[in-house]
Amino acid sequence: MSYDFDLFVIGAGSGGVRAARFAAGFGAKVAVAESRYLGGTCVNVGCVPKKLLVYGAHFAEDFEHAKGFGWSLGQAGFDWATLIANKNREIERLNGIYRNLLVSSGVTLLDGHARLLDGHSVEVNGQRYSARHILIATGGWPHVPDIPGREHAIDSNQAFYLPELPKRVLVVGGGYIAVEFASIFHGLGTQTSLLYRGELFLRGFDGAVRRHLREELEKRGLDLQFNADIARIDKQADGSLLATLKDGRVLHTDCVFYATGRRPMLDNLGLENTGVDLDARGYIQVDELFQTSEPSILAIGDVIGRVQLTPVALAEGMAVARRLFKPQEYRPVDYRMIPTAVFSLPNIGTVGLSEEQAREEGYEVQVFESRFRPMKLSLTECQERTLMKLVVDADSDRVLGCHMVGPEAGEIIQGLAVALKAGASKQIFDETIGVHPTAAEEFVTMRTPVAS
């Protein structure tokens, strides 16, 4: 049977674009359908604009530190509208780049919502297309709990387009998005409270990292409220909000921002017309080859709910393109030793196992830790401290995990991820000469374990 396309990709986010471009490069006839914006969550309402806002929030700190180095600055002023306008212009530029990448690769780009008609057919803007393979890469969408007054809250998508910076904000959630946005709002001068229903945020990260970040955020004056959850939100006549907590307390604010998780974006996708199954959490169920229970349909990225990170979606998209159209170059995605960063202020960078995970997996663990005041702060009054931690297998001497809280943590951890991926031992770390004077050299100078 002949088809209109060898591969039809639904969703032009990071994973979908990568799969489409490389499949086309391998000689396949490829189409991509996208109903929102090119580049997906990361480019439009995720990693990229968030990092730009983090940079913006950091300047208040930089201005303060400059005094210790002899700089006399006038009264600094901040304009939210300027930051958002400049951010929007950069995102539009990136949207154009993604469009050019697809078109120049020979991909047919369809602007419209794609709906599955069966295992080999898709409808876009009333037009039916057939494909040998269909790849679902529709990503995720923010989830706001169904509580009274939820319509008065905003989510992470809306936060990037606020018309003005709120004077007071409640950030609800304990994941990396909540922590990052709490840092952004606080850094830009908003009176910020972070509410989390659990004992401590960033569940799944190393315990020392979580505790250290809590201490640093509290030093900066960020209001952290754990074991706290909102029962209802009421809007007042003056436009402000009252958030009633489950413990009976009432908090006054101008904005309630929910960062309490994301759901797979499956709305009006037509899965009921296919044999695609969902898992218990509502994500598309796939095997190790990203194959769904419908043989002709695959899925990657946030919509399958594995590791929801842009570089992982890129790797999954590449794996699908190679397996289908250039199998001699196929390599499975390795989900071990994936480095990641949380762009809170200060940053977190981590790769490998946490101390808790290593112990749960049965390793006899040695832990090396260092906490110090960065050299850059030595001429300032800032008392921020950096944490660096190595988790080592005492039997093999292999470094199992590497964790950092401090300036440029993500940049530093990226290099160390290569070492951990290669199976570096603690001895190799010890024998590596450091770059002096840097914070990063601390990772190769820790000699005495703090716990075993």
C-alpha positions in Angstrom: 0.0 0.0 0.0 1.3 3.5 -0.8 1.0 6.3 1.7 1.2 10.1 1.5 4.1 10.1 4.0 6.5 7.6 5.5 6.3 9.5 8.8 3.7 11.9 10.1 4.7 13.7 13.3 2.0 15.2 15.5 3.7 18.0 17.5 6.6 20.3 16.6 8.3 20.4 19.9 11.9 19.4 20.5 11.4 15.7 20.1 9.0 15.9 17.1 11.2 18.3 15.2 14.3 16.2 15.8 12.6 13.1 14.6 11.1 14.8 11.6 14.3 16.6 10.5 16.5 13.5 10.7 14.0 11.1 9.2 13.8 13.5 6.2 17.6 13.6 6.1 17.6 9.8 5.9 15.4 10.0 2.8 11.9 9.6 4.3 8.9 11.6 3.2 7.9 13.5 6.4 5.1 15.8 7.5 4.7 17.6 10.8 1.5 19.1 12.1 1.5 21.8 14.9 -1.5 23.8 16.1 0.2 26.1 18.6 3.8 27.2 18.3 7.0 25.7 16.8 9.5 24.6 19.4 7.0 23.2 21.9 7.0 23.9 25.6 10.8 24.3 25.9 11.1 27.2 23.4 7.8 28.9 24.1 6.7 28.4 27.8 9.5 26.4 29.3 13.3 26.2 29.4 14.2 29.1 27.2 11.9 31.9 28.5 12.3 30.6 32.0 16.1 30.9 31.8 15.8 34.4 30.4 13.6 35.4 33.4 16.1 33.8 35.7 18.9 35.9 34.2 16.7 38.9 34.7 16.0 38.1 38.4 19.7 37.6 39.1 20.7 41.2 38.3 19.4 42.5 41.6 22.0 40.3 43.3 24.7 41.3 40.9 24.1 45.0 41.5 24.4 44.5 45.3 27.6 42.5 44.9 29.1 45.1 42.7 29.5 47.5 45.6 32.2 45.3 47.2 34.2 45.6 44.0 34.2 49.4 44.0 31.3 50.1 41.8 28.9 52.9 42.8 25.6 52.4 41.2 22.6 54.7 41.1 19.1 53.6 42.0 18.3 50.5 39.9 14.9 50.2 38.4 13.2 47.3 36.8 10.5 47.2 34.1 8.6 43.9 33.7 7.0 45.0 30.4 10.5 45.5 28.8 11.7 42.1 29.9 8.6 40.3 28.6 8.7 42.2 25.3 12.3 41.3 24.8 11.6 37.7 25.8 8.7 37.6 23.3 10.9 38.9 20.5 13.5 36.2 21.2 10.9 33.5 21.2 9.5 34.7 17.9 13.0 34.5 16.4 13.4 30.9 17.6 10.0 30.0 16.2 11.3 31.2 12.8 14.4 29.2 13.2 12.4 26.0 13.9 10.2 26.7 10.8 13.3 27.2 8.6 14.9 24.0 10.0 11.9 21.9 9.1 11.2 23.4 5.7 14.9 23.4 4.7 15.0 19.7 5.7 12.3 18.9 3.2 9.6 18.4 5.8 6.0 19.3 4.9 4.8 21.6 7.7 1.1 21.7 8.4 -0.2 24.5 10.6 -3.3 23.0 12.3 -4.6 20.5 14.8 -4.0 16.9 13.9 -6.5 14.2 14.8 -6.0 10.5 14.4 -8.6 8.7 12.2 -7.0 5.3 12.5 -3.6 3.7 12.8 -2.4 5.1 9.4 -4.6 8.2 8.9 -4.6 11.8 10.3 -6.9 14.7 9.6 -5.6 18.3 9.6 -7.8 21.3 8.7 -10.3 19.0 7.1 -7.7 17.2 4.9 -7.0 13.5 5.4 -3.4 12.3 5.2 -2.1 8.7 5.3 1.3 7.6 6.7 3.2 4.4 7.2 4.3 5.5 10.6 2.7 8.1 12.9 4.7 9.7 15.8 2.9 11.4 18.6 5.0 14.1 20.2 2.3 16.4 21.6 4.0 17.0 25.0 2.4 18.1 28.3 0.2 20.8 29.7 0.1 22.4 33.1 -2.4 21.0 35.6 -4.3 23.1 38.1 -6.2 21.2 40.8 -10.0 21.4 40.8 -10.6 23.6 43.8 -13.1 26.5 44.3 -11.7 29.6 42.7 -9.2 27.8 40.4 -10.2 30.2 37.6 -8.4 33.0 39.6 -5.1 31.1 39.5 -2.5 31.1 36.7 -0.2 28.3 35.5 3.3 28.2 34.2 2.2 29.0 30.6 0.3 32.1 31.7 3.1 33.3 33.9 5.2 34.2 30.9 2.6 36.6 29.6 1.5 38.4 32.8 0.7 42.0 31.8 2.5 43.3 35.0 4.6 42.0 37.8 2.4 41.2 40.8 3.4 42.8 44.1 2.5 39.6 46.0 2.5 36.1 44.7 1.8 32.6 46.1 3.7 29.9 44.2 2.1 26.5 44.9 4.1 23.3 44.3 7.3 21.5 45.3 8.8 20.6 41.9 11.5 22.4 40.0 9.1 24.7 38.2 7.7 25.9 41.5 11.1 26.5 43.0 12.4 28.2 39.8 9.5 30.6 39.6 9.6 31.4 43.3 13.2 32.4 42.8 12.3 34.5 39.7 9.4 36.4 41.4 11.4 36.9 44.6 14.5 38.1 42.6 12.4 40.6 40.7 11.2 42.2 43.9 7.8 40.5 44.4 6.7 39.5 47.9 6.8 35.7 47.3 5.6 32.7 49.3 6.2 29.1 48.2 3.6 26.7 49.4 4.1 23.0 49.3 1.9 20.3 50.8 4.9 18.0 51.7 7.7 18.2 54.2 10.3 19.5 51.8 10.4 20.4 48.1 12.2 18.7 45.2 11.3 15.1 46.1 13.6 12.7 44.4 16.7 15.0 44.6 19.5 14.3 47.0 18.5 15.1 50.6 21.6 17.3 51.2 20.7 19.3 48.1 17.1 19.8 49.2 18.1 20.9 52.7 20.9 23.2 51.5 18.6 25.0 49.0 16.0 25.5 51.7 18.6 27.2 53.9 19.8 29.4 51.1 16.4 30.5 50.0 15.5 31.3 53.6 18.6 33.4 53.9 17.4 35.4 50.9 14.1 36.1 52.6 11.9 33.8 50.5 8.9 32.7 52.5 8.8 28.9 52.5 5.7 27.2 53.8 5.7 23.4 53.9 2.8 21.2 54.8 0.6 23.9 53.4 -2.1 23.6 50.7 -4.8 25.8 49.4 -8.5 24.8 49.9 -10.1 27.7 48.0 -9.3 31.1 46.2 -11.7 34.1 46.4 -11.3 37.2 44.4 -11.9 40.5 46.2 -13.5 43.7 45.0 -10.1 45.4 44.5 -8.9 42.5 42.4 -6.7 41.0 45.0 -7.1 37.3 46.1 -7.7 35.5 49.4 -6.3 32.0 49.5 -7.8 29.9 52.3 -5.5 27.1 53.3 -6.6 23.7 54.5 -5.3 24.5 58.0 -7.7 27.5 58.1 -5.2 30.2 57.6 -6.0 33.0 55.0 -3.3 34.6 52.9 -3.7 37.8 51.0 -2.1 38.0 47.6 -2.3 39.4 44.1 -1.5 36.2 42.2 -1.7 32.5 42.8 0.6 30.6 40.6 0.2 26.8 40.4 3.1 24.6 39.5 1.6 21.3 40.7 2.4 19.0 37.8 1.7 18.5 34.1 -0.5 16.1 32.2 0.0 14.6 28.8 -1.6 16.7 26.0 -4.0 14.2 24.4 -7.0 16.6 23.9 -9.0 15.8 20.8 -6.2 13.6 19.5 -8.5 10.8 18.3 -6.8 8.0 20.3 -10.2 6.4 20.6 -9.9 5.6 16.9 -6.8 3.6 17.4 -5.5 0.8 19.5 -3.2 3.0 21.5 -3.2 2.2 25.3 -2.6 4.6 28.2 -0.7 3.6 31.4 -2.1 4.0 34.9 -1.0 7.6 35.0 -2.7 8.5 31.8 0.4 8.7 29.6 0.8 6.9 26.3 2.2 3.4 26.9 5.2 2.5 24.8 7.8 -0.2 24.7 11.6 0.2 24.6 11.3 1.1 20.9 8.7 3.8 21.6 6.1 1.6 19.9 2.5 1.9 21.2 0.0 -1.0 21.2 -1.0 0.2 17.7 1.9 -1.1 15.6 2.1 1.9 13.2 2.0 4.5 16.0 4.9 5.6 18.1 5.2 8.2 20.9 8.1 10.1 22.5 8.7 13.0 24.9 6.6 14.3 27.8 3.5 12.5 26.4 5.0 9.1 27.5 5.9 10.4 31.0 9.4 8.9 31.3 12.1 11.6 31.9 10.4 14.9 31.0 13.5 16.9 29.9 14.1 18.5 26.5 17.4 16.7 25.8 15.7 13.4 26.5 13.0 14.1 24.0 15.7 15.0 21.5 17.4 11.7 22.1 14.1 9.8 21.8 13.3 11.6 18.5 16.7 10.7 17.1 16.4 7.1 18.2 13.0 6.8 16.4 14.3 8.4 13.2 17.3 6.1 13.1 15.4 2.9 13.9 12.8 3.5 11.2 14.9 4.9 8.4 18.6 4.2 9.1 18.7 1.1 11.4 22.4 0.5 10.9 22.9 3.7 13.0 20.3 2.9 15.7 21.3 3.2 19.3 18.8 2.9 22.2 18.3 5.8 24.5 20.3 5.3 27.7 18.3 6.8 30.6 21.1 6.3 33.1 23.3 9.3 34.2 21.1 12.0 32.8 22.3 15.3 34.1 19.8 18.0 35.0 19.7 21.4 36.5 17.2 23.4 38.5 17.6 27.1 37.7 16.6 28.3 41.1 18.7 31.1 42.7 21.1 29.5 43.6 21.2 26.9 40.9 21.1 23.1 41.4 23.1 20.7 39.1 22.9 17.0 39.5 23.9 13.8 37.7 23.6 10.1 38.8 22.3 8.7 42.0 21.4 10.6 45.1 22.8 9.2 48.4 19.3 7.9 49.2 19.0 6.1 45.9 22.4 4.6 46.1 21.7 3.1 49.5 18.3 1.9 48.4 20.0 0.1 45.5 22.3 -1.7 48.0 25.5 0.1 47.5 28.0 0.5 50.3 28.3 4.3 50.1 31.0 6.8 50.8 29.9 10.5 50.7 32.2 13.4 50.1 30.8 16.9 50.8 32.1 20.4 50.7 30.3 23.6 51.7 32.1 26.9 51.1 31.5 30.6 50.4 32.4 31.3 46.7 35.4 33.5 46.1 33.2 35.9 44.1 31.4 36.8 47.4 34.5 37.3 49.5 34.4 41.1 49.0 30.7 41.3 49.6 28.4 40.9 52.6 26.6 38.0 51.0 26.8 34.8 53.1 25.6 32.4 50.5 27.4 29.0 50.6 27.9 26.5 47.8 27.3 22.8 48.3 29.2 20.1 46.4 28.7 16.4 46.9 30.0 13.1 45.5 28.3 9.8 46.2 30.8 6.9 45.8 30.5 3.1 45.7 32.9 2.1 48.5 33.5 -1.3 46.9 34.4 -0.3 43.3 35.4 3.3 44.0 33.1 4.4 41.1 31.4 7.8 41.5 27.7 7.1 41.5 26.4 10.6 41.8 27.5 14.2 41.7 25.5 17.1 43.1 25.9 20.8 43.5 24.0 23.9 44.7 25.6 27.2 43.8 26.4 29.6 40.9 26.6 28.0 37.5 25.8 24.5 38.9 24.4 23.4 35.6 27.4 24.5 33.6 29.7 22.6 36.0 27.7 19.4 36.2 27.5 19.1 32.4 31.3 18.4 32.2 31.2 16.0 35.2 28.3 14.1 33.6 30.8 13.0 30.9 33.1 11.5 33.5 30.3 9.7 35.3 28.9 8.4 32.0 32.4 7.0 31.3 32.5 5.3 34.7 35.1 7.5 36.4 36.3 6.4 39.8 36.9 8.6 42.8 40.6 8.0 42.3 40.4 9.5 38.8 38.7 12.6 40.3 41.5 12.8 42.9 44.2 12.5 40.2 42.6 15.2 38.1 44.3 18.6 38.4 41.9 21.4 39.2 41.5 24.8 37.5 42.5 27.4 40.1 40.9 29.5 41.4 37.5 28.2 40.6 34.6 26.7 42.5 34.6 23.7 40.1 38.0 22.5 41.3 36.4 21.6 44.6 35.0 18.4 43.0 38.6 17.1 42.5 40.0 18.1 45.8 37.6 16.4 48.3 39.6 13.7 50.0 37.9 12.8 53.3 34.5 11.1 53.3 31.9 12.7 55.6 29.8 9.5 55.9 30.0 5.9 55.0 
